[in-house]
């Protein structure tokens, strides 16, 4: 079953290109992010939970934007933080 957040999620233009990596990590002088994610509410690009600083999870905690998707080339899966479900 897919949650309503996943059903309603848009696919906004990314705020930064994939090649620039995680903007928050880069700003802090880090290059050790693992994978990138895209917030489907605002288009923020940030690193995943396998990355040391987990910027996408922090974005959800601070902003309450429930759905993100993989921003890795060739991947399109989505995740709802609020309902803890993949779609």
N, C-alpha and C positions, 0 to 999 in steps of 0.2 A: 504494500500500500504506500502510495506517495503522499506526503503531507501537503497541506495547502500552501505552505511557504514555497515548496519546490514547484508546485503548479503555477503559482503567481509570479515567480522570479523572472525578471527581465534579463537581458544580456547586454549590459551597457558597454560603451567603448571604454577600454582600459585607460587609466590615467597616465600610465607609462608603458613603453614597449617591453616585451619579454627580455630583450637583449640587455636592458639596463638592470636587470635583477630586482632584488627587493630594495625599494627606495629607502626604507627605514634602516636597513642594514648598511647600505652604501653610505648614508648620511652619518652613521656611527662609525664608519671606517672598517666594517666587516664585509667579508666576501664568502662566508661559510654557510649561506643558506642552502637548503637541499632542493626544495621544489617551490614553485610559485603558485599562488592562488589569486583569484579575481573575485572581489565582492560584487554580487549581483544586484546590490542596491545602489552603490555609488561608483563602482568601477575602480576602487582602490586595488592596487597590486601589492601583495605582501607574501612573506614566506610561510611555509606550512608548519605543522606541529612537529615534524621531524627535524626542523631547523632549531638551532639553539635559542633564538629569541621569540619564536612562535608569533610573529606579528599579526597574522590573520586572526588567530584566536583572540589576541589582545584587542584587535579592532572590533570583533564581535562583542566582547565584554564591555568595551567602552561605548560603542555606538548602537549596539542592539540590532545590527543588520544580520538577519538569521542565515542567509544562504550565500554560499560561495561556490565557485567551480574551479576545477584544475585549470591553471594557465600554462600548463606544459604542452608543447607541440604534440598534436595528435590525440589529446585527451579532452573529453567534454563532460566527464561525470561531475555531479553536483553534490553538495553536502549541506544539510540543514543543521546548524548548531543547536537551535532551540529544540527540535524534535529528535536529534541524534539519529538521523536517517540519511542514507545515500539515495540518490535518484538520478 
